[in-house]
Amino acid sequence: MTKITFFKRDGVFYGFKEEGHTDYGSMGDDILCSALSAMTMLIINAIEISFATKVDYDIDEESTIITVKVYGALPEYEENPMKRYAVSGLIQAYYYQLNDMLEEYYDFMYVDEINE
């Protein structure tokens, strides 16, 4: 099972952590795991390139832990409110996408959020 925990501060989404394999299919053929990886890289690339915002991320393939934090979504790190809104909104959209996917894949993934 893959556990995805989203980080929030004062109601603002600014990152997430993914842990484990979904075990939906065999290693290398797991389409659910591939989908999560593709969506994660889309989020990272969109924020870095489209919004020109630094993304702190670590991908540990051995332990299957991916941690993504985008402090530019928080007011103490980014002055431009539109940029903060766009960055946080993209992370929030990922949160809602994963929650929609839970309807079909609840045995293979778990989504949570924590306030830091």
C-alpha positions, -999 to +999 in steps of 0.1 A: +000+000+000+012+035-008+005+061+019+004+097+007+004+124+034-001+160+025+014+188+044-006+219+052+001+251+072-027+275+080-050+257+055-024+260+027-011+228+009+026+230+005+039+195+000+034+157+004+051+125+012+046+092-005+056+059+011+055+023-001+044+004-031+008+001-041+011-037-048-016-033-074+006-052-098+040-069-099+071-047-095+078-030-129+042-037-141+023-018-114+002+007-134-011+024-102+024+030-089+034+043-123+004+067-123+014+080-089+050+085-100+039+103-132+016+126-113+042+134-087+068+143-114+041+164-132+036+184-100+073+189-094+080+199-130+050+222-133+059+241-101+096+244-110+091+253-146+057+269-150+057+288-117+095+292-114+093+281-078+119+260-060+108+225-050+126+207-023+122+170-031+139+137-023+132+105-041+146+074-024+138+045-047+153+020-023+130+028+006+102+040-018+098+073-001+092+105-020+091+138-001+081+170-018+079+204+000+073+237-018+078+266+007+069+291-020+033+282-013+036+299+021+034+336+027+066+338+047+086+325+017+068+341-013+055+376-015+033+372-046-001+359-035-010+348-070+020+326-072+014+311-038-022+304-047-012+287-080+015+265-064-007+255-034-037+250-058-017+225-079-008+205-048-043+207-036-056+194-070-033+164-066-048+158-031-083+158-046-073+137-076-059+110-052-090+111-031-111+105-062-089+075-071-095+061-036-130+051-047-115+024-069-081+018-053-088+020-016-070-013-009-038+000-025-034+035-013-042+057+016-044+096+016-041+118+047-032+153+055-014+169+085-012+205+097+023+215+106 
